[in-house]
């Protein structure tokens, strides 16, 4: 499928090293973000009885515990980000001889220099969410500089070491000079910035750079509008917008709440629309991009199973405005389809909310609430009015309306992409089927391995619902139907019926082949009464089972349990052993096969030829039927030896009192030739394709 210029640009942009590093760095600290956010939820959950309990229980220990966890996560979030970005950078460079710990240490030292750790006013506030951009710059910049210096020293064989010490110790000694030089260079750069721009640190310069555009904007509405736009745009490009602009929030909007509260305290009317709680309650519902609306749109309108599954997994934390699972799992970052709604929905909600508060339809915000307060509760508690909750509902509905067409567009694009991947995967599988016999396809480090992994997950999910059986009848030379073979079919929700060997391979690689084969036997037995009505009371019902499964204690015990409920004896059920792997005829194998025979089950060998493996199956006289290797039947008229081989097999089978059945019989000429050399049972398109039970008709 041809790639558009826009798609090509986005693909190249996504693959840029700094983009990959930032995305990876943010993704790595998701557990820290979620733990910190849930600690805040547990600390501030807005229910009076709950708050009284955690404040009094064990002397307020739960309250202290939650506060400690929050401080240890969000309180030093930029430190975690620096470490994560540095690690992501070194992982991207993939040079195992360069110590990663040295790069992380260099990044942390550089971060603290740029953050102004040398200042008397330095506090934990300087290493919290406000310094996220600084963390990204230090993580990438210092790691890159350290990496380059280390390589220069290694090439010039300049390295400190201690004789007799272990390799790790000497390797860390080798990081001293690169670490020191990196720190000095960043300290000099910070000093130059302090001198040139008359600031106290690079962090102050960065804060001033973000603050300047807001200083230039006249009017509260446009200041807030630009804040929402810039925050969403930064998020889209992988930068935690809310945290990156925290200093802007504290400078321009957070004081509005205190001013409103002061006005109320003296009996005046509050006048500040824009407060931190305004953005948290009415604009960023569900987190950046107002993603609660996206979540609901996905659950209402998306038909993509993976996307809906992600939505369900992300639903609970998103009720508390924690949306990292959605942002990085969907993903939203660098997703061109979602660029417009991700920015437009917050801006639309901002505009509607601003107008509602300025018109007096919703009271001004006078109560401080945490950003994790759930929707509806947040609007009510912040404004002290149900109008606040109603405004949130209006904004959610508006957001869903904007997001919904883009969710459908994502579904269409995903379906087209998956169809192209499926066609490519199937082409690869058919060409490589024999070579993949001993390979775990889902573990392959390739696009085919990734696609196989996704199919495998779908198959396991559908094991009880979408896996069905088709039945192909078997006939004698005189036209009498003597049996049917149950054939596995899986109808994928997107790709339709899959090539059966792929289904078996996926189940085998996924480790649930025994469950699949047990389900096949159980379903065939359930269908048997209707099969007898369609094809005749005396027919044999054949069910495939792989050689790896049939000899396992699990499968034997499964059949024994079925037999205890309703004996197999007299039911003409045949287990058809297929060769995913050759049977090894040790004592346990022979005993297992005899146990099946004792239960009244018949046994057949599938794809029988004159090879050593096939002949080994005949030694113990455990099988009742032989099914000819399909290549022999197909080559009956194109390879002169095929007729001789089939003739030898039929004579051998007659001497051992075995029935021979030929598959792939498609013409009367094939049937007549097979009859002439002693094969009188057939299966193939000459008589009938495999049909589903609802479509099957009794043979005429």
Residue pairs with C-beta under 8 A, 6 or more apart in sequence:
1 416
1 420
3 11
6 336
7 336
10 334
10 336
13 19
13 334
14 20
14 334
17 92
18 140
19 237
19 238
19 334
20 88
20 92
21 85
21 88
21 89
21 92
21 140
22 85
22 88
22 136
22 140
22 237
22 238
22 239
23 238
23 328
23 331
23 333
23 334
24 84
24 88
24 91
24 92
25 81
25 84
25 85
25 87
25 88
25 136
25 139
26 81
26 84
26 238
26 240
26 328
26 333
27 328
28 84
28 87
28 88
29 77
29 80
29 81
29 84
30 324
30 325
30 328
32 73
32 77
32 80
33 73
33 74
33 77
33 322
33 324
34 317
34 322
34 324
34 325
35 69
35 73
36 69
36 70
36 72
36 73
36 74
36 77
37 74
37 317
37 320
37 322
37 372
38 317
38 320
38 322
39 66
39 67
39 69
39 70
39 73
40 66
40 70
40 74
40 370
40 372
41 320
41 372
42 54
42 62
42 66
43 54
43 63
43 66
43 67
43 70
44 369
44 370
44 372
44 373
45 51
46 369
46 373
46 377
46 381
53 62
54 60
54 62
54 63
54 66
55 63
71 124
73 80
74 128
74 129
75 124
75 127
75 128
76 124
76 127
76 128
77 127
77 128
77 129
77 132
77 243
78 111
78 115
78 127
78 128
78 129
78 130
78 131
78 132
78 134
78 135
79 108
79 111
79 127
79 135
81 132
81 135
81 136
81 139
82 107
82 108
82 111
82 135
82 138
82 139
83 104
83 107
83 108
83 139
84 139
85 107
85 135
85 136
85 138
85 139
85 140
85 143
86 100
86 103
86 104
86 106
86 107
86 108
86 139
86 140
86 142
86 143
87 100
87 103
87 104
88 139
89 103
89 139
89 140
89 143
89 144
89 147
90 98
90 100
90 103
90 104
90 143
90 147
91 100
93 147
95 147
95 151
97 154
98 147
98 150
98 151
99 150
99 171
99 172
99 174
99 175
101 172
101 175
102 146
102 150
102 172
102 175
102 178
102 179
103 142
103 143
103 146
103 147
104 143
105 175
105 179
106 142
106 143
106 145
106 146
106 178
106 179
106 182
106 183
107 138
107 139
107 142
107 143
107 146
108 138
109 142
109 179
109 182
109 183
109 186
110 138
110 141
110 142
110 182
110 183
110 186
111 131
111 134
111 135
111 138
111 139
111 142
112 127
113 183
113 186
113 187
113 190
113 202
114 134
114 137
114 138
114 186
114 190
114 201
114 202
114 203
115 122
115 126
115 127
115 131
115 134
115 201
115 202
115 203
116 122
116 126
116 200
116 201
116 202
116 203
116 204
117 126
119 200
119 201
126 203
128 246
129 240
129 242
129 243
129 246
130 207
130 243
130 246
130 247
130 250
131 203
132 239
132 240
132 243
132 244
133 206
133 239
133 244
134 202
134 203
134 206
136 239
138 186
141 186
142 182
142 186
145 182
145 185
145 186
146 178
146 179
146 182
149 177
149 178
149 181
149 182
150 174
150 175
150 178
153 159
153 174
153 177
153 178
154 174
158 177
159 170
159 173
159 174
160 170
160 173
160 174
160 176
160 177
161 170
161 173
161 174
162 169
162 170
162 173
165 173
189 202
190 201
190 202
193 199
193 201
193 202
193 205
194 200
194 201
194 202
197 205
197 208
199 205
199 208
207 247
210 244
210 245
210 247
210 248
211 247
211 248
211 251
213 226
214 223
214 226
214 227
214 248
214 251
214 252
217 223
217 226
220 273
220 274
221 354
223 252
223 274
224 253
224 273
224 274
224 278
224 279
224 350
224 354
225 347
225 350
225 351
227 245
227 248
227 249
227 252
227 253
227 279
228 279
228 283
228 346
228 347
228 350
229 343
229 347
230 241
230 245
231 241
231 242
231 244
231 245
231 288
231 346
232 241
232 288
232 289
232 342
232 343
232 346
232 347
233 241
233 343
234 240
234 241
234 244
234 245
235 241
235 242
235 288
235 289
235 327
235 332
235 333
235 342
236 289
236 332
236 333
236 334
236 338
236 339
236 342
236 343
237 333
237 334
238 333
238 334
241 288
242 249
242 284
242 288
249 276
249 279
252 274
253 274
253 275
253 276
253 278
253 279
254 275
254 276
256 272
256 273
256 274
256 275
256 276
256 278
257 272
257 275
257 276
257 277
257 365
257 366
257 368
259 270
259 271
259 272
260 270
260 271
260 272
260 275
260 364
260 365
260 366
261 270
261 366
263 269
263 270
263 271
264 270
264 366
269 364
270 364
270 365
270 366
271 364
272 364
273 354
273 357
273 358
273 364
274 354
275 365
276 371
277 365
277 367
277 368
277 369
277 378
277 382
278 353
278 357
278 365
278 382
279 350
280 321
280 369
280 371
280 373
280 378
281 365
281 369
281 373
281 378
281 379
281 382
281 388
281 392
282 349
282 350
282 353
282 379
282 391
282 392
282 395
283 290
283 346
283 349
283 350
283 353
283 395
284 290
284 321
284 346
284 371
285 292
285 293
285 321
285 349
285 375
285 392
285 395
285 396
285 399
286 292
286 293
286 294
286 295
286 318
286 319
286 321
286 323
286 375
287 318
287 321
287 322
287 323
287 324
287 326
287 327
288 323
288 327
288 346
289 323
289 327
289 332
289 338
289 341
289 342
289 343
289 345
289 346
290 345
290 346
290 349
290 395
290 399
291 318
291 323
291 326
291 327
291 332
292 318
292 319
292 321
292 323
292 375
292 396
292 399
293 345
293 395
293 396
293 398
293 399
293 400
293 402
293 403
294 326
294 332
294 338
294 341
294 342
294 345
294 399
294 403
294 407
295 311
295 314
295 315
295 318
295 326
296 396
296 400
297 399
297 400
297 403
297 404
297 407
298 307
298 308
298 310
298 311
298 407
299 308
299 311
299 312
299 315
300 400
300 404
301 404
301 407
301 408
301 411
302 308
302 311
302 407
302 408
302 410
302 411
303 411
304 410
304 411
304 414
304 415
305 458
305 461
305 493
306 454
307 330
307 410
307 411
307 414
310 325
310 326
310 329
310 330
311 326
313 325
313 329
314 323
314 325
314 326
314 329
317 323
317 324
317 325
318 325
318 326
319 374
319 375
320 372
320 373
320 374
321 371
321 372
321 373
321 374
322 372
326 332
327 333
330 338
332 338
332 342
337 406
337 409
337 410
337 413
338 406
338 410
340 406
341 402
341 403
341 406
344 402
345 398
345 399
345 402
345 403
348 395
348 398
348 399
348 402
349 395
349 398
349 399
352 391
352 394
352 395
352 398
353 362
353 391
353 395
356 362
356 391
357 363
357 364
357 365
361 387
361 391
362 383
362 385
362 387
362 388
362 390
362 391
363 383
363 384
363 385
363 387
363 388
364 383
365 382
365 383
366 383
366 384
367 381
367 382
367 383
367 384
369 378
369 381
369 382
373 381
373 382
375 392
375 396
376 389
376 392
376 393
377 389
378 388
378 392
379 388
379 389
379 390
379 391
379 392
380 386
380 388
380 389
381 388
382 388
415 494
418 494
418 495
419 494
419 495
421 447
421 451
422 451
422 494
422 495
424 447
424 448
425 448
425 451
425 452
425 455
426 499
426 502
428 448
429 436
429 441
429 448
429 499
429 501
429 502
429 505
430 499
433 501
436 505
437 580
440 509
441 448
441 449
441 452
441 505
441 506
441 509
442 449
442 452
442 453
442 456
442 506
442 509
442 510
443 449
443 509
444 452
452 506
452 509
455 492
455 498
455 502
455 506
456 506
456 507
456 509
456 510
457 510
458 492
458 493
459 467
459 490
459 503
459 506
459 507
459 510
460 510
460 512
462 490
462 492
462 493
463 512
463 515
463 516
463 519
464 519
466 490
466 491
466 492
466 493
467 488
467 489
467 490
467 503
467 516
467 519
467 520
467 523
468 489
468 490
468 491
468 523
468 692
469 486
469 487
469 488
469 489
469 520
469 523
469 524
469 527
469 692
469 693
470 486
470 487
470 489
470 690
470 691
470 692
471 484
471 485
471 486
471 487
471 527
471 531
471 690
471 691
471 692
471 693
471 696
472 484
472 485
472 487
472 683
472 688
472 689
472 690
472 691
473 481
473 483
473 484
473 535
473 539
473 683
473 687
473 688
473 699
474 481
474 482
474 483
474 484
474 485
474 540
474 542
474 661
474 681
474 682
474 683
475 481
475 482
475 681
475 682
475 683
475 687
475 699
476 482
476 680
476 681
476 682
477 671
477 675
477 680
477 681
477 682
481 535
481 536
481 539
481 699
482 538
482 539
482 540
482 681
483 539
483 540
483 541
483 542
483 572
483 574
484 531
484 535
484 539
484 540
484 541
484 542
485 542
485 543
485 544
485 576
485 683
485 690
486 520
486 523
486 524
486 527
486 541
486 542
486 543
486 544
487 500
487 544
487 690
488 500
488 503
488 504
488 516
488 520
488 544
489 497
489 500
489 503
489 690
489 692
490 497
490 498
490 500
490 503
491 497
491 498
492 498
503 516
504 513
504 516
504 546
504 580
507 513
507 515
507 516
508 546
508 548
508 580
513 546
513 548
513 549
514 549
514 552
514 554
514 555
517 544
517 545
517 546
517 549
517 555
518 555
518 558
520 543
520 544
520 545
521 543
521 545
521 558
521 559
521 562
522 562
524 541
524 543
525 562
525 566
525 573
527 693
528 541
528 571
528 573
530 693
531 539
531 541
531 693
531 696
532 539
533 698
534 693
534 696
534 697
534 698
535 696
535 698
535 699
536 698
536 699
538 572
539 572
540 572
540 573
540 574
540 602
541 571
541 572
541 573
541 574
542 574
542 575
542 576
542 604
543 573
543 574
543 575
543 576
544 576
544 578
544 606
545 555
545 575
545 576
545 577
545 578
546 577
546 578
546 579
546 580
546 581
547 577
547 578
547 579
547 580
547 581
547 582
547 583
548 580
548 581
549 555
550 575
550 577
550 583
550 592
550 593
550 596
551 583
551 588
551 589
551 592
551 593
553 592
556 592
556 595
556 596
559 568
559 596
559 599
559 601
560 595
560 599
562 568
563 599
563 600
567 599
567 600
568 599
568 600
568 601
569 599
569 600
570 600
571 600
572 602
573 600
573 601
573 602
574 601
574 602
574 603
574 604
574 624
574 625
575 596
575 601
575 602
575 603
575 604
576 604
576 606
576 625
576 627
577 583
577 603
577 604
577 605
577 606
578 606
578 607
579 606
579 607
579 613
582 613
582 616
583 589
583 616
583 617
585 616
585 617
585 619
585 620
590 620
590 622
593 603
593 620
593 622
594 622
596 603
597 603
597 622
602 624
602 625
603 622
603 623
603 624
603 625
604 623
604 624
604 625
604 626
604 627
604 661
605 614
605 617
605 623
605 625
605 626
605 627
606 627
607 614
607 627
607 628
607 629
607 630
608 614
608 617
608 626
608 627
608 628
608 629
608 649
609 628
609 629
609 631
609 632
609 645
609 649
610 645
610 648
610 649
617 623
618 652
618 656
618 658
621 656
623 658
624 658
624 659
625 658
625 659
625 660
625 661
626 649
626 653
626 658
626 659
626 660
626 661
627 660
627 661
627 662
627 663
628 646
628 649
628 660
628 661
628 662
628 663
628 679
630 663
630 664
631 642
632 642
632 645
632 646
633 642
633 646
633 662
633 663
633 664
633 665
633 670
633 674
633 684
634 664
635 642
636 642
636 643
636 646
636 670
636 673
636 674
637 669
637 670
637 673
643 673
643 677
646 662
646 674
646 677
646 679
647 677
647 678
649 660
650 660
650 677
650 678
650 679
651 678
653 659
653 660
654 678
659 681
660 678
660 679
660 680
660 681
661 679
661 681
661 682
661 683
662 670
662 674
662 679
662 681
662 682
662 683
662 684
663 683
663 684
664 683
664 684
665 671
665 674
665 682
665 683
665 684
665 685
665 686
665 687
666 684
666 685
666 686
667 686
668 686
670 684
670 686
671 682
671 686
674 680
674 682
687 699
688 699
